[in-house]
Amino acid sequence: MKHTRRAILFTLAFALLFGASPVVHASGAGIEWVILNQEAMELYRTGSYDRAVIVAQKALQVAEQNVGQNHPDVATSLNNLAELYRTRGDYASAEPLYKRSLAIREKALGPDHPDVATSLNNLAVHYQNRGDYAVAEQLSKRSLAIREKALGPDHSDVATSLNNLALLYYQHGDYAASEPLYKRSLEIREKTLGPDHPDVATSLCNLATLYQTRGDYTAAEPLYQRTLAIREKTLGPDHSDVALSLNNLATLYETEGDYDKAKGDYTKAKGNYATAEPFFKRALAIRENTLGPDHPDVATSLNDLAGLYQTWGDYAQAETLLKRSLAIRENALGPDHHYVATSLNNLAVLYYIRGDYAKVEPLFKRSLSIVEKELGPDHPNVAYSLNNIARLYLNRGDYATAEPLVKRALEIREKKLGPDHPDVATSLETLAALYRATKRSSEAAVLEQRAARIRAIKR
């Protein structure tokens, strides 16, 4: 069982149009609408999501009153409100708003308008978050096709679509399909925006994360370092995006430390862990200073720093940070958000390592309940939770309870991620361990061979 990190990938997926110019929209939904959008954007930026929703709802009401139900400005308000619901994890409320925004734009602007591509893109990422990758891919490809035709192959919006499609393939474990899209997105951004633009930093960050996932740490590190340099230069040393870059570098060094430790090179591992800590701490300090102590991004930094201390064996310090991270997420995002589930999972893993088994099971079960409710019963995150609970029962010798859980996790992963995804190998290995513990060695050997074949695939 592992401490779970939040994926740190800038997708630029959602077109947030809060900051529209009053001059441009004076003849549309009106100045009051623009001011409300700007207020909602500021609340969004500072993590005050509940208040931002109220203001965005008011902006939608104003737009509908001023220009009618089917105006493109109404579509913009619907999109913004949907994104706020998505941020809070309220996917059920977000989806109909995204769909209505798309329908308005298709009718008012035509099916091949760039704003239609934006709505398709946003709806695609919504389905991606829900784990419905087939629908997400279809929408993403249509969005990309519209943008290439309407804007040309080298437009920055085309780069965004390429980036998002690459992220979709990355999450699906198809790294070979993901890499050329990330590279083309980076090439377009460098050409159209210049080598030091923040969007170039985003592409570099995503490509670095791909290399890190594949274990190519040598390729990942200079990209992360260039990302950090661009953001410090263009945004200043105390910007929240700089904190994200610091966090990414720290995660890379920690991952390298884990790899060295697994090889038995404890001296090198200790050095990488020591390198990671000041990056994590600086990221945390920036986020606390710029976003406030109760922002969800602060919770992410606390979560990641806790993972480092857990690796060091400083369980008391890790527990303190994980509890604070959990409290922030529950307060800012609500008790049923999937980031809350991540915090619960990580706290459970810590207690498991410490041998405090009485605390482990209820945390794992609550984490599972949240992700099933928020993301649906067949989401890959559900499989992750099922696999963790199965490992707990397996190690306790409760094989009868463990077996259906790990089989369900395997079924979800094969269905959602494909038969050759690394997470499928993880479930196969867990099930093989259960078969060996229950004297089914021949069945275990078959699963182990399949898992080994998956692990050997070059990605």
ChimeraX attribute file (.defattr): number of C-alpha atoms within 10 A of each C-alpha:
attribute: neighborCount
match mode: 1-to-1
recipient: residues
	/A:1	16
	/A:2	11
	/A:3	19
	/A:4	17
	/A:5	16
	/A:6	12
	/A:7	9
	/A:8	15
	/A:9	17
	/A:10	18
	/A:11	19
	/A:12	17
	/A:13	18
	/A:14	21
	/A:15	15
	/A:16	19
	/A:17	16
	/A:18	24
	/A:19	15
	/A:20	14
	/A:21	13
	/A:22	16
	/A:23	11
	/A:24	11
	/A:25	14
	/A:26	13
	/A:27	10
	/A:28	18
	/A:29	23
	/A:30	18
	/A:31	16
	/A:32	15
	/A:33	27
	/A:34	25
	/A:35	18
	/A:36	21
	/A:37	27
	/A:38	20
	/A:39	19
	/A:40	27
	/A:41	23
	/A:42	16
	/A:43	17
	/A:44	19
	/A:45	13
	/A:46	16
	/A:47	20
	/A:48	18
	/A:49	21
	/A:50	16
	/A:51	14
	/A:52	25
	/A:53	21
	/A:54	12
	/A:55	22
	/A:56	26
	/A:57	19
	/A:58	19
	/A:59	30
	/A:60	25
	/A:61	16
	/A:62	20
	/A:63	27
	/A:64	18
	/A:65	12
	/A:66	16
	/A:67	16
	/A:68	14
	/A:69	15
	/A:70	17
	/A:71	20
	/A:72	23
	/A:73	26
	/A:74	27
	/A:75	27
	/A:76	26
	/A:77	27
	/A:78	25
	/A:79	31
	/A:80	30
	/A:81	28
	/A:82	29
	/A:83	26
	/A:84	23
	/A:85	21
	/A:86	17
	/A:87	16
	/A:88	20
	/A:89	20
	/A:90	19
	/A:91	20
	/A:92	13
	/A:93	15
	/A:94	23
	/A:95	20
	/A:96	14
	/A:97	21
	/A:98	24
	/A:99	18
	/A:100	17
	/A:101	29
	/A:102	27
	/A:103	18
	/A:104	22
	/A:105	26
	/A:106	18
	/A:107	13
	/A:108	15
	/A:109	15
	/A:110	13
	/A:111	15
	/A:112	17
	/A:113	18
	/A:114	21
	/A:115	23
	/A:116	25
	/A:117	28
	/A:118	26
	/A:119	27
	/A:120	26
	/A:121	27
	/A:122	29
	/A:123	28
	/A:124	30
	/A:125	26
	/A:126	24
	/A:127	19
	/A:128	21
	/A:129	18
	/A:130	18
	/A:131	22
	/A:132	19
	/A:133	21
	/A:134	13
	/A:135	15
	/A:136	23
	/A:137	20
	/A:138	13
	/A:139	22
	/A:140	25
	/A:141	19
	/A:142	18
	/A:143	28
	/A:144	25
	/A:145	18
	/A:146	21
	/A:147	27
	/A:148	18
	/A:149	13
	/A:150	15
	/A:151	15
	/A:152	13
	/A:153	15
	/A:154	17
	/A:155	18
	/A:156	21
	/A:157	23
	/A:158	26
	/A:159	29
	/A:160	25
	/A:161	27
	/A:162	26
	/A:163	28
	/A:164	30
	/A:165	29
	/A:166	28
	/A:167	27
	/A:168	25
	/A:169	19
	/A:170	19
	/A:171	20
	/A:172	22
	/A:173	19
	/A:174	18
	/A:175	20
	/A:176	13
	/A:177	16
	/A:178	24
	/A:179	21
	/A:180	15
	/A:181	21
	/A:182	25
	/A:183	19
	/A:184	17
	/A:185	29
	/A:186	25
	/A:187	18
	/A:188	21
	/A:189	27
	/A:190	18
	/A:191	13
	/A:192	14
	/A:193	15
	/A:194	13
	/A:195	15
	/A:196	17
	/A:197	18
	/A:198	21
	/A:199	25
	/A:200	25
	/A:201	27
	/A:202	25
	/A:203	28
	/A:204	25
	/A:205	28
	/A:206	27
	/A:207	28
	/A:208	28
	/A:209	26
	/A:210	25
	/A:211	20
	/A:212	19
	/A:213	17
	/A:214	13
	/A:215	16
	/A:216	14
	/A:217	18
	/A:218	11
	/A:219	15
	/A:220	23
	/A:221	20
	/A:222	14
	/A:223	21
	/A:224	26
	/A:225	18
	/A:226	17
	/A:227	30
	/A:228	24
	/A:229	18
	/A:230	22
	/A:231	26
	/A:232	18
	/A:233	13
	/A:234	13
	/A:235	15
	/A:236	13
	/A:237	15
	/A:238	17
	/A:239	18
	/A:240	22
	/A:241	23
	/A:242	25
	/A:243	28
	/A:244	27
	/A:245	27
	/A:246	25
	/A:247	27
	/A:248	27
	/A:249	27
	/A:250	27
	/A:251	24
	/A:252	24
	/A:253	23
	/A:254	25
	/A:255	21
	/A:256	22
	/A:257	25
	/A:258	20
	/A:259	16
	/A:260	18
	/A:261	15
	/A:262	11
	/A:263	10
	/A:264	11
	/A:265	13
	/A:266	15
	/A:267	11
	/A:268	16
	/A:269	22
	/A:270	17
	/A:271	15
	/A:272	20
	/A:273	23
	/A:274	17
	/A:275	16
	/A:276	25
	/A:277	20
	/A:278	15
	/A:279	22
	/A:280	25
	/A:281	19
	/A:282	17
	/A:283	29
	/A:284	25
	/A:285	19
	/A:286	21
	/A:287	27
	/A:288	18
	/A:289	13
	/A:290	15
	/A:291	18
	/A:292	15
	/A:293	15
	/A:294	20
	/A:295	22
	/A:296	25
	/A:297	24
	/A:298	26
	/A:299	28
	/A:300	26
	/A:301	27
	/A:302	24
	/A:303	27
	/A:304	28
	/A:305	27
	/A:306	28
	/A:307	27
	/A:308	23
	/A:309	18
	/A:310	20
	/A:311	17
	/A:312	13
	/A:313	14
	/A:314	13
	/A:315	19
	/A:316	12
	/A:317	13
	/A:318	24
	/A:319	20
	/A:320	13
	/A:321	22
	/A:322	25
	/A:323	19
	/A:324	17
	/A:325	27
	/A:326	25
	/A:327	19
	/A:328	22
	/A:329	27
	/A:330	18
	/A:331	13
	/A:332	20
	/A:333	23
	/A:334	17
	/A:335	15
	/A:336	20
	/A:337	22
	/A:338	24
	/A:339	26
	/A:340	26
	/A:341	26
	/A:342	25
	/A:343	28
	/A:344	26
	/A:345	27
	/A:346	29
	/A:347	27
	/A:348	26
	/A:349	26
	/A:350	27
	/A:351	18
	/A:352	17
	/A:353	15
	/A:354	12
	/A:355	11
	/A:356	13
	/A:357	15
	/A:358	11
	/A:359	15
	/A:360	22
	/A:361	20
	/A:362	13
	/A:363	21
	/A:364	23
	/A:365	18
	/A:366	17
	/A:367	27
	/A:368	25
	/A:369	18
	/A:370	21
	/A:371	26
	/A:372	18
	/A:373	13
	/A:374	17
	/A:375	23
	/A:376	16
	/A:377	15
	/A:378	20
	/A:379	22
	/A:380	26
	/A:381	24
	/A:382	24
	/A:383	28
	/A:384	24
	/A:385	25
	/A:386	25
	/A:387	25
	/A:388	27
	/A:389	23
	/A:390	27
	/A:391	24
	/A:392	21
	/A:393	19
	/A:394	21
	/A:395	13
	/A:396	11
	/A:397	14
	/A:398	14
	/A:399	18
	/A:400	13
	/A:401	13
	/A:402	24
	/A:403	20
	/A:404	14
	/A:405	21
	/A:406	28
	/A:407	19
	/A:408	17
	/A:409	30
	/A:410	26
	/A:411	18
	/A:412	21
	/A:413	28
	/A:414	18
	/A:415	14
	/A:416	19
	/A:417	22
	/A:418	16
	/A:419	16
	/A:420	19
	/A:421	21
	/A:422	21
	/A:423	24
	/A:424	25
	/A:425	24
	/A:426	21
	/A:427	28
	/A:428	24
	/A:429	21
	/A:430	24
	/A:431	28
	/A:432	23
	/A:433	20
	/A:434	26
	/A:435	19
	/A:436	14
	/A:437	15
	/A:438	13
	/A:439	10
	/A:440	13
	/A:441	15
	/A:442	12
	/A:443	13
	/A:444	21
	/A:445	16
	/A:446	12
	/A:447	21
	/A:448	20
	/A:449	15
	/A:450	17
	/A:451	22
	/A:452	14
	/A:453	12
	/A:454	18
	/A:455	17
	/A:456	10
	/A:457	10
	/A:458	8
	/A:459	18
